[in-house]
């Protein structure tokens, strides 16, 4: 990856709807070589997908919770059941396997506390957990999908 690829990726991270012509003009490269670079980054999996970011409060999802999970089970059967459970709940939008005291960290969006409680009940009915605790966001201080590309090679 060179500086031109980084510039292309930075622009696309800011606005994935940019056309090849717009990107070409912004980076100073003709359209065909630019398109080939983008295609190559897609094939390599550097560009995973193009999405539209939605204002969650404007669509009725005003509560964001971070759920910490501990479990005593770590075998393949439990992991499969856990994966199935979290995949089946659309309000769980991110799941991380953690190092340290917490085994998993989930990001959950819901309309309100009652909505979160419905998610919680579905989760605990879907898989055996040792400890579940949640914290709720009062304000978003920073939220971005733009990765720092100075480390990319």
C-alpha positions in Angstrom: 0.0 0.0 0.0 1.4 3.4 -1.0 0.5 7.0 -0.1 -2.0 7.1 -3.1 -3.9 4.1 -1.8 -4.0 5.7 1.7 -5.4 8.9 0.2 -8.0 6.9 -1.7 -9.0 5.0 1.4 -9.2 8.2 3.5 -11.5 9.8 1.0 -13.7 6.7 0.7 -13.9 6.5 4.5 -15.2 10.0 4.6 -17.7 9.5 1.8 -18.2 6.0 0.2 -20.6 7.4 -2.3 -17.8 9.3 -4.2 -17.8 8.3 -7.8 -14.6 7.1 -9.5 -14.5 10.4 -11.4 -14.7 12.4 -8.1 -12.0 10.2 -6.5 -9.9 10.5 -9.6 -10.0 14.3 -9.5 -9.4 14.4 -5.8 -6.2 12.3 -5.9 -4.9 13.4 -9.3 -5.1 10.0 -11.1 -7.0 9.1 -14.2 -10.1 7.0 -13.8 -9.0 3.6 -15.1 -5.9 3.3 -12.8 -7.9 4.6 -9.9 -10.7 2.1 -10.5 -8.1 -0.7 -10.7 -6.6 0.4 -7.4 -10.0 0.3 -5.7 -10.8 -3.1 -7.2 -7.5 -4.5 -6.0 -8.2 -3.2 -2.4 -11.7 -4.8 -2.6 -10.2 -8.1 -3.7 -7.6 -8.0 -1.0 -10.3 -7.4 1.6 -8.9 -4.0 2.6 -12.3 -2.5 1.5 -14.8 -4.8 3.2 -18.0 -3.1 2.3 -19.7 0.2 1.6 -22.4 1.3 4.0 -24.7 4.1 4.9 -24.4 5.4 8.5 -27.8 6.2 10.1 -28.5 8.6 13.0 -29.7 6.0 15.5 -31.7 8.5 17.6 -33.6 9.7 14.5 -34.8 6.1 13.9 -35.9 5.6 17.5 -32.8 3.9 19.0 -32.0 6.4 21.7 -30.4 4.1 24.2 -26.9 2.7 23.7 -25.6 0.1 26.2 -22.3 -1.7 26.6 -22.8 -5.2 28.0 -20.0 -7.0 29.8 -20.3 -10.8 29.9 -18.4 -13.4 31.8 -18.8 -17.1 31.3 -17.4 -20.2 32.8 -18.0 -22.1 29.5 -15.5 -21.7 26.7 -16.0 -25.0 24.7 -16.9 -25.1 21.0 -20.5 -26.0 21.7 -21.0 -23.0 24.0 -19.2 -20.7 21.6 -21.5 -21.8 18.8 -24.6 -21.3 20.9 -23.4 -17.8 22.0 -22.6 -16.8 18.4 -26.1 -18.0 17.3 -27.7 -16.1 20.2 -26.0 -12.7 19.5 -26.4 -13.1 15.7 -30.2 -13.5 16.2 -30.6 -10.3 18.1 -30.4 -7.3 15.7 -30.1 -4.8 18.6 -26.7 -6.3 19.4 -24.6 -4.4 16.8 -21.1 -5.2 17.9 -19.5 -8.2 19.8 -15.9 -8.4 21.0 -14.1 -11.3 22.6 -12.0 -9.7 25.3 -8.7 -10.3 27.2 -8.9 -9.6 30.9 -11.7 -9.9 33.5 -14.6 -9.6 30.9 -15.0 -12.4 28.3 -17.2 -10.5 25.9 -18.2 -6.9 25.4 -21.4 -6.2 23.4 -22.7 -2.9 22.0 -26.5 -2.8 22.1 -28.9 -0.2 20.7 -32.5 0.0 21.8 -35.3 2.5 21.9 -35.3 2.7 25.7 -34.7 0.7 28.9 -37.7 -1.5 28.3 -36.3 -2.3 24.8 -32.9 -3.1 26.4 -34.6 -5.4 28.9 -36.2 -7.3 26.0 -32.7 -7.8 24.4 -31.3 -8.8 27.8 -34.0 -11.5 28.3 -33.5 -12.9 24.8 -29.8 -13.1 25.4 -30.0 -14.9 28.7 -32.6 -17.2 27.4 -30.4 -18.0 24.4 -27.2 -18.9 26.2 -25.9 -19.7 29.7 -23.9 -16.8 31.1 -22.1 -16.5 34.5 -22.3 -12.7 34.9 -23.9 -9.9 32.8 -23.6 -6.2 33.6 -24.4 -3.2 31.5 -23.4 0.4 31.3 -25.4 3.0 29.3 -24.1 5.9 27.3 -25.2 9.4 28.4 -23.4 11.2 25.6 -21.4 10.3 22.5 -18.1 12.2 22.8 -16.4 10.7 19.8 -17.7 8.2 17.2 -16.0 7.6 13.9 -15.6 4.8 11.4 -12.5 6.4 9.9 -9.4 4.3 10.6 -6.0 6.0 11.0 -4.1 4.8 7.9 -0.6 5.9 8.7 0.0 2.3 10.0 -1.1 0.6 6.8 1.5 -1.0 4.6 
